Structure formats: structure tokens, C-alpha cells
């Protein structure tokens, strides 16, 4: 895997380019990266600054955030559902979207509960923003030291009320994923939907970092980020601790299907 290239360099390159945030296993980015890995689609990693203005990226794709896929024709996609659709169209095998209509509907529904607006990743981000936003509000003038986090929090429609609901919402989603795993195990099925790996399994493996990051030898990351990702309040921790199968499934998906160690820089 090659190192990151700048946006300016990427604009001059051919092939598939995947915009990712450096030095952080962002769950949306790791899910996109995982799908490309499973499908054997080669790509170049393009640097995005987490919480930064990313003016050069906006000038290129009109989107500030990561992840983004920019294909050989220069077209870009960034929403989680569009990233799945792009991967399926670009390389149909192995399938990551079930053929069965009911299984396909369930897969997208559960994936949205992880990656969509108001989903698990969204709510965990609100919880991560809260202590920093509380500090940012102190004093009469805006503190420029918190500009990047404030910019990210605004993108997630941060409010004290939303952050107050986030723990309960996170726990409910963890419970739902755990219940699905138990139901599948009763059917002797190893994956979350149907009998084969799907985009949902890859997304859960990536988003599970916000419950408990992979160990440092499998996913090195800055200490502050590891502490933040793994620091859960009582409500979320209770849901996670009650369902050890959640992290067991994460470990299985990484071990059998995804790239290890995880490369983030």
C-alpha cells in the first residue's frame, strides 16, 4: 500500500483514488477501504485533513469530508450508500449486497443504523465532541484552538440536546446488531445477513473501533484517539459489555477478510 498523496498530486493521477483522513481509523473511511480490499480494487490514498477546511479537496470534488472515491473518469462519490453502489458496480464479485430482496433490504437498514445520519457513528461522534464543545463555550470569545472540532461538530448538527440523547441511541443500535448476530448464530450463519460476507459486516467491523479499538499491533493510532474511541459512558459500555459477540464478530471479519495491520498513515 502506497503512502498518502496530496490532492494536487491525486488530480494528476489515473485510476481509483480514495480520500481518507490520515492518522485516524475513521469508521466511514475504513469501511470504504475494506470494501475495495475485499473486491481487489487497487486505489491510491489521498490525504484529507480531519476537521480542516480542505479547500483544495472542495475545489476538486465539491466535498470537504472523507471518505470519497474518485474514479478513473474523475467522478466522485462520498455518501455511504453511494460508496457501496460504486464498489458493486465497479467490481461485481465478490458481491457485498445480497441478491435476495429481503436480505438486501435488511442489510441496508442495518448499515444505515451504523453509518447514516443519526446512526451509531454519528451519535458516537456527538459524544466525542461534547467535552470539547463544553470547553469551547467557556469565555466570552470563540477559542480558535477549538475551530477544527467546532467545524466538525457543526457538520453533525451538534447540540447539547442531541448529545444528551446520543448514549441511549448508541446503546439501542448496539443491542440491535447483537440481536441480529444471535439470531444468525441460531441459524448457524456466520455473517450478519444471509450466508456470506456483506457490506454490513465490513461496516460493523469498521464502526466497532468506536466501541473498542483494535490492539495497537493491529491498528496503531495516536494515544489520544485510542483513549477517546475506547472511553464509553455507562449506557454505551453496558450495551457493549452485555454483548461480547459484537467484538468477536469484528475480530472475525478483520481476521478472515480485511487488511491487517490497519494502515492509517
The 8 nearest C-alpha neighbors of each residue, nearest first, counted from 0:
[[1, 2, 43, 262, 44, 42, 41, 3],
 [2, 0, 3, 43, 44, 4, 42, 264],
 [1, 3, 4, 0, 44, 264, 43, 45],
 [2, 4, 44, 45, 46, 1, 5, 264],
 [5, 3, 45, 46, 8, 9, 44, 2],
 [4, 6, 8, 7, 46, 45, 9, 3],
 [5, 7, 9, 8, 10, 45, 56, 55],
 [8, 6, 5, 10, 9, 11, 55, 4],
 [9, 7, 5, 6, 10, 11, 4, 12],
 [10, 8, 6, 12, 11, 7, 5, 4],
 [9, 11, 7, 8, 12, 6, 59, 13],
 [12, 10, 9, 8, 13, 7, 6, 14],
 [13, 11, 9, 10, 8, 14, 16, 15],
 [14, 12, 71, 15, 11, 9, 16, 10],
 [15, 13, 71, 70, 16, 12, 42, 43],
 [14, 16, 70, 42, 71, 69, 43, 17],
 [15, 17, 43, 69, 42, 68, 44, 70],
 [18, 16, 68, 44, 67, 45, 43, 19],
 [17, 19, 45, 67, 66, 65, 44, 46],
 [20, 18, 66, 65, 47, 46, 28, 45],
 [19, 21, 47, 49, 48, 46, 65, 23],
 [20, 22, 264, 23, 263, 19, 46, 47],
 [23, 21, 263, 264, 220, 20, 24, 221],
 [22, 24, 25, 21, 263, 20, 220, 224],
 [25, 23, 26, 29, 263, 22, 28, 220],
 [24, 26, 28, 23, 27, 29, 20, 205],
 [27, 25, 205, 206, 29, 28, 30, 24],
 [26, 28, 30, 29, 25, 31, 66, 114],
 [29, 27, 66, 31, 25, 30, 26, 19],
 [28, 30, 32, 26, 31, 27, 205, 33],
 [31, 29, 33, 202, 27, 28, 32, 205],
 [32, 30, 28, 34, 33, 29, 27, 35],
 [33, 31, 29, 35, 30, 34, 28, 36],
 [32, 34, 30, 36, 31, 35, 29, 257],
 [35, 33, 37, 31, 36, 32, 38, 30],
 [34, 36, 40, 38, 32, 33, 37, 39],
 [37, 35, 33, 39, 34, 38, 32, 40],
 [38, 36, 34, 39, 35, 33, 256, 257],
 [37, 39, 35, 36, 40, 93, 34, 90],
 [38, 40, 36, 37, 35, 41, 90, 34],
 [39, 41, 35, 38, 36, 42, 90, 37],
 [42, 40, 39, 15, 43, 35, 36, 14],
 [43, 41, 15, 16, 17, 40, 44, 14],
 [42, 44, 16, 17, 45, 15, 1, 41],
 [43, 45, 3, 17, 18, 16, 4, 42],
 [46, 44, 18, 4, 3, 5, 17, 19],
 [45, 47, 5, 3, 19, 4, 18, 20],
 [46, 48, 20, 19, 49, 18, 65, 45],
 [49, 47, 51, 20, 50, 53, 46, 21],
 [48, 50, 51, 20, 47, 64, 21, 147],
 [49, 51, 147, 151, 148, 48, 150, 52],
 [52, 50, 48, 53, 49, 147, 150, 47],
 [51, 53, 54, 50, 63, 48, 147, 57],
 [54, 52, 56, 51, 55, 63, 57, 48],
 [53, 55, 57, 56, 52, 58, 63, 51],
 [54, 56, 58, 57, 53, 59, 6, 7],
 [57, 55, 59, 53, 58, 54, 63, 60],
 [56, 58, 61, 62, 54, 63, 59, 60],
 [57, 59, 55, 56, 61, 60, 54, 62],
 [60, 58, 56, 57, 61, 55, 10, 6],
 [59, 61, 62, 57, 58, 56, 75, 63],
 [62, 60, 57, 58, 59, 63, 56, 54],
 [63, 61, 57, 60, 64, 56, 77, 59],
 [64, 62, 57, 53, 56, 61, 52, 65],
 [63, 65, 62, 66, 47, 67, 49, 77],
 [66, 64, 19, 67, 18, 20, 47, 28],
 [65, 67, 28, 19, 18, 77, 64, 27],
 [66, 68, 77, 18, 65, 76, 17, 69],
 [69, 67, 17, 75, 76, 16, 70, 18],
 [68, 70, 75, 16, 74, 73, 15, 17],
 [69, 71, 15, 73, 72, 74, 68, 14],
 [70, 72, 14, 73, 15, 13, 69, 74],
 [73, 71, 70, 74, 69, 14, 13, 75],
 [72, 74, 70, 71, 69, 75, 10, 13],
 [75, 73, 69, 70, 72, 76, 71, 68],
 [74, 76, 69, 68, 70, 73, 60, 67],
 [77, 75, 68, 67, 81, 82, 78, 69],
 [76, 78, 67, 66, 82, 79, 68, 81],
 [79, 77, 81, 80, 82, 76, 67, 66],
 [78, 80, 82, 81, 77, 83, 114, 27],
 [79, 81, 83, 82, 78, 84, 107, 111],
 [82, 80, 84, 78, 83, 79, 85, 76],
 [81, 83, 85, 79, 80, 84, 78, 86],
 [84, 82, 86, 80, 81, 85, 87, 79],
 [85, 83, 81, 87, 82, 86, 88, 80],
 [84, 86, 82, 88, 83, 87, 89, 81],
 [85, 87, 89, 83, 88, 84, 90, 82],
 [88, 86, 91, 84, 85, 90, 89, 83],
 [87, 89, 85, 86, 90, 91, 84, 83],
 [88, 90, 86, 87, 85, 91, 40, 84],
 [89, 91, 87, 88, 92, 86, 38, 40],
 [92, 90, 87, 88, 94, 93, 89, 86],
 [93, 91, 94, 90, 38, 87, 95, 37],
 [92, 94, 91, 38, 95, 37, 90, 87],
 [93, 95, 92, 96, 91, 87, 97, 197],
 [94, 96, 197, 198, 93, 97, 196, 87],
 [95, 97, 94, 197, 103, 198, 98, 106],
 [98, 96, 103, 99, 102, 95, 94, 197],
 [97, 99, 100, 96, 103, 102, 94, 101],
 [98, 100, 102, 97, 101, 103, 104, 193],
 [101, 99, 103, 102, 104, 98, 97, 105],
 [102, 100, 104, 103, 99, 105, 106, 97],
 [103, 101, 105, 99, 104, 100, 97, 106],
 [102, 104, 97, 100, 106, 101, 105, 99],
 [103, 105, 101, 107, 102, 106, 100, 108],
 [106, 104, 108, 102, 103, 107, 109, 101],
 [107, 105, 103, 109, 104, 108, 199, 110],
 [106, 108, 110, 104, 105, 109, 111, 103],
 [109, 107, 105, 111, 106, 110, 104, 112],
 [110, 108, 112, 111, 106, 107, 105, 113],
 [111, 109, 107, 113, 112, 199, 108, 114],
 [110, 112, 115, 114, 108, 113, 109, 107],
 [113, 111, 118, 109, 110, 115, 114, 119],
 [112, 114, 119, 118, 110, 111, 120, 115],
 [115, 113, 111, 118, 120, 112, 110, 119],
 [116, 114, 111, 118, 112, 117, 113, 121],
 [115, 117, 118, 121, 114, 111, 155, 112],
 [116, 118, 121, 115, 122, 119, 112, 120],
 [119, 117, 112, 113, 115, 121, 116, 114],
 [118, 120, 113, 169, 122, 121, 123, 112],
 [121, 119, 123, 122, 118, 114, 113, 124],
 [120, 122, 124, 118, 117, 119, 123, 116],
 [123, 121, 165, 125, 119, 124, 120, 118],
 [122, 124, 126, 120, 125, 121, 119, 127],
 [123, 125, 127, 121, 122, 126, 128, 120],
 [126, 124, 122, 128, 123, 162, 127, 129],
 [125, 127, 123, 129, 124, 128, 162, 122],
 [128, 126, 124, 125, 129, 123, 227, 130],
 [127, 129, 125, 126, 131, 132, 130, 124],
 [128, 130, 132, 126, 131, 127, 133, 125],
 [131, 129, 133, 132, 128, 134, 127, 126],
 [132, 130, 134, 133, 129, 128, 135, 145],
 [131, 133, 135, 129, 134, 130, 128, 136],
 [134, 132, 130, 131, 136, 135, 129, 137],
 [135, 133, 131, 132, 136, 137, 130, 145],
 [136, 134, 132, 133, 137, 142, 131, 145],
 [135, 137, 134, 133, 132, 138, 141, 139],
 [138, 136, 134, 135, 139, 133, 140, 141],
 [139, 137, 140, 136, 141, 135, 142, 134],
 [138, 140, 141, 137, 136, 142, 135, 134],
 [139, 141, 138, 142, 137, 136, 143, 135],
 [142, 140, 143, 139, 135, 136, 138, 145],
 [141, 143, 144, 145, 135, 140, 146, 138],
 [144, 142, 146, 145, 141, 147, 135, 140],
 [145, 143, 142, 146, 147, 135, 148, 141],
 [144, 146, 143, 148, 147, 142, 149, 135],
 [145, 147, 149, 143, 148, 144, 150, 142],
 [148, 146, 50, 150, 149, 145, 51, 151],
 [149, 147, 151, 150, 145, 146, 152, 50],
 [148, 150, 152, 146, 151, 147, 145, 153],
 [149, 151, 147, 153, 148, 152, 146, 50],
 [152, 150, 148, 154, 153, 50, 149, 147],
 [153, 151, 149, 155, 157, 154, 150, 148],
 [152, 154, 156, 150, 155, 151, 157, 149],
 [153, 155, 151, 152, 156, 150, 157, 149],
 [154, 156, 152, 153, 157, 151, 121, 125],
 [157, 155, 153, 154, 152, 158, 161, 125],
 [156, 158, 152, 155, 153, 161, 125, 159],
 [157, 159, 161, 160, 162, 156, 125, 163],
 [158, 160, 162, 161, 163, 157, 129, 164],
 [159, 161, 163, 158, 162, 164, 157, 165],
 [162, 160, 158, 164, 163, 159, 165, 157],
 [161, 163, 165, 159, 125, 164, 160, 126],
 [162, 164, 160, 161, 165, 159, 166, 126],
 [165, 163, 161, 162, 167, 166, 168, 160],
 [164, 166, 122, 162, 168, 167, 163, 169],
 [167, 165, 169, 168, 164, 235, 234, 170],
 [166, 168, 170, 169, 165, 164, 171, 234],
 [167, 169, 165, 171, 166, 170, 172, 164],
 [170, 168, 166, 119, 172, 171, 167, 165],
 [169, 171, 235, 173, 167, 238, 172, 168],
 [172, 170, 174, 168, 169, 173, 167, 175],
 [171, 173, 175, 169, 174, 170, 176, 168],
 [174, 172, 170, 176, 175, 171, 177, 169],
 [175, 173, 177, 171, 172, 176, 178, 170],
 [174, 176, 172, 178, 173, 177, 171, 179],
 [177, 175, 179, 173, 178, 174, 172, 180],
 [178, 176, 180, 174, 179, 175, 245, 173],
 [179, 177, 175, 181, 180, 176, 174, 182],
 [178, 180, 182, 176, 177, 181, 183, 175],
 [179, 181, 177, 183, 178, 182, 191, 184],
 [182, 180, 184, 178, 183, 179, 177, 185],
 [181, 183, 179, 185, 180, 184, 178, 186],
 [184, 182, 188, 186, 180, 185, 181, 179],
 [183, 185, 187, 181, 186, 188, 182, 180],
 [184, 186, 182, 183, 187, 181, 188, 180],
 [187, 185, 183, 184, 188, 182, 189, 181],
 [188, 186, 184, 185, 183, 189, 182, 194],
 [189, 187, 183, 186, 184, 194, 190, 193],
 [188, 190, 187, 184, 194, 183, 191, 195],
 [191, 189, 192, 188, 196, 195, 194, 193],
 [190, 192, 180, 200, 179, 183, 193, 189],
 [193, 191, 190, 102, 106, 194, 197, 195],
 [194, 192, 195, 102, 190, 191, 188, 97],
 [193, 195, 188, 190, 192, 189, 196, 191],
 [196, 194, 193, 190, 197, 192, 189, 188],
 [195, 197, 190, 200, 95, 198, 194, 192],
 [198, 196, 95, 199, 200, 96, 195, 201],
 [197, 199, 95, 201, 200, 202, 96, 34],
 [198, 200, 202, 197, 110, 201, 106, 203],
 [201, 199, 203, 202, 197, 198, 204, 191],
 [202, 200, 198, 204, 199, 203, 30, 205],
 [201, 203, 30, 199, 205, 204, 200, 206],
 [202, 204, 206, 200, 205, 201, 207, 199],
 [205, 203, 249, 201, 207, 202, 206, 200],
 [204, 206, 26, 202, 203, 30, 207, 29],
 [207, 205, 26, 203, 208, 204, 209, 202],
 [206, 208, 210, 209, 204, 205, 203, 211],
 [209, 207, 212, 211, 206, 210, 205, 213],
 [208, 210, 228, 207, 211, 206, 229, 212],
 [211, 209, 207, 208, 229, 228, 212, 231],
 [210, 212, 229, 208, 209, 207, 213, 228],
 [213, 211, 208, 214, 229, 209, 225, 210],
 [212, 214, 218, 217, 215, 211, 208, 216],
 [215, 213, 217, 216, 218, 212, 219, 211],
 [214, 216, 219, 218, 217, 213, 220, 212],
 [215, 217, 214, 218, 219, 260, 213, 261],
 [218, 216, 260, 215, 214, 261, 259, 213],
 [217, 219, 261, 215, 260, 213, 216, 214],
 [220, 218, 215, 216, 217, 221, 214, 261],
 [219, 221, 22, 218, 222, 23, 225, 224],
 [222, 220, 224, 223, 225, 219, 22, 23],
 [221, 223, 225, 224, 226, 220, 227, 219],
 [224, 222, 226, 221, 225, 227, 220, 228],
 [225, 223, 227, 226, 221, 222, 228, 220],
 [224, 226, 222, 228, 227, 223, 229, 221],
 [225, 227, 223, 229, 224, 228, 230, 222],
 [228, 226, 224, 230, 229, 225, 223, 127],
 [229, 227, 209, 225, 226, 230, 224, 210],
 [228, 230, 211, 226, 227, 210, 225, 231],
 [231, 229, 227, 228, 226, 232, 210, 211],
 [232, 230, 236, 235, 229, 233, 210, 228],
 [231, 233, 234, 235, 236, 230, 166, 237],
 [232, 234, 236, 235, 237, 231, 166, 238],
 [235, 233, 237, 236, 232, 166, 170, 238],
 [234, 236, 170, 238, 237, 232, 233, 166],
 [237, 235, 239, 233, 231, 238, 234, 240],
 [236, 238, 240, 234, 235, 239, 233, 241],
 [239, 237, 235, 241, 170, 236, 240, 174],
 [240, 238, 236, 242, 241, 237, 235, 173],
 [241, 239, 237, 242, 238, 236, 243, 235],
 [240, 242, 238, 239, 237, 243, 236, 174],
 [241, 243, 244, 239, 240, 245, 177, 238],
 [244, 242, 245, 246, 240, 241, 247, 239],
 [243, 245, 247, 242, 246, 248, 177, 180],
 [246, 244, 243, 248, 247, 242, 177, 249],
 [247, 245, 249, 248, 244, 243, 250, 207],
 [246, 248, 244, 250, 249, 245, 251, 243],
 [247, 249, 251, 246, 250, 245, 244, 252],
 [250, 248, 204, 246, 252, 247, 251, 253],
 [249, 251, 247, 253, 248, 252, 254, 246],
 [252, 250, 248, 254, 249, 253, 255, 247],
 [253, 251, 249, 255, 256, 254, 250, 248],
 [254, 252, 257, 250, 256, 251, 255, 249],
 [253, 255, 251, 252, 250, 256, 257, 259],
 [254, 256, 252, 253, 251, 257, 250, 258],
 [257, 255, 253, 252, 254, 37, 258, 251],
 [258, 256, 253, 33, 259, 255, 254, 252],
 [257, 259, 261, 260, 253, 256, 36, 33],
 [260, 258, 261, 217, 257, 253, 254, 218],
 [259, 261, 217, 218, 258, 262, 216, 219],
 [260, 262, 218, 259, 217, 258, 263, 219],
 [261, 263, 264, 260, 218, 219, 259, 24],
 [264, 262, 22, 21, 23, 24, 261, 220],
 [263, 22, 21, 262, 2, 3, 23, 20]]
